[in-house]
């Protein structure tokens, strides 16, 4: 872990409220344009982090006691201390949400630098694991989970939805994917990514309706797969059940379902 402490940043101890435990961690992004300079100049990352704290302390409407986040993660893999350990966040939207989860922000935004580097993802994981050792539960969610916002942006939220794995690791498949063929699981992930990247409307009805449709498709595929296997098992010893299952699965694979979406465009947080 490459940790930059408050002391190294020249900041005094945080004045944020004490909080010893939460259900987990929520992931954020800046929600505004972020300069690509951060990719090549670590000093620019430190300047960005200091500017975020200065803007929060100057915000008389929110009346922040400190920078809102517990930690930040930069493109070079540094974990930057904010409120730090044992302090309630101010970033999740309201006091109930702030009490439920700590907060880590990736220094990416809505324009310019939008894609987290592998080093940044490692730093976020470092922060998650550090917080877990000091009172955080196992949950890892996006800011948008429970609050109306596009934060943490499409790329970071897709990573959260995959279980926030360290780059290079093999993510654990979801339960429904365990019952699918590899091609079916791949197709499901592609459809999910279509919805996750940005804020998209499905026939003008919004993202929630799109997710309901996708969840229904997922359940249907899993049920069909289970039914095929059960039916094949009842055909008797004289039938090559593996061939039957393969033939039916091929027929399902060849039946392409096209899902039409209306793009309403990404919204700023």
Buried (B, 14 or more C-beta within 10 A) or exposed (E): EEBBEBEEBEBEEBEBBEBEEBBBBBBBBBBEEBBBBBBEBBEBBBBBBBEBBEEBBEEEEEEBBBBBBBBBBBBBBBBBBBBBBBBBBBBBBEEEBBBBBBBBBBBBBBEBBBEBBEBBBBBBBBBBBBBBEEEBBEEBBBBBBBBEBBBBBBBBBBBBBBEBEEEEEEEEEBEBBEBBBEEBBEBBBEBBEBBBBBBBBBEEEEBEEBBEBBEEBBEEBBEBBEEBBEEBEEEEEEEEBEEBBEEBBEEBEEEEEEEEEEEBEBEEB
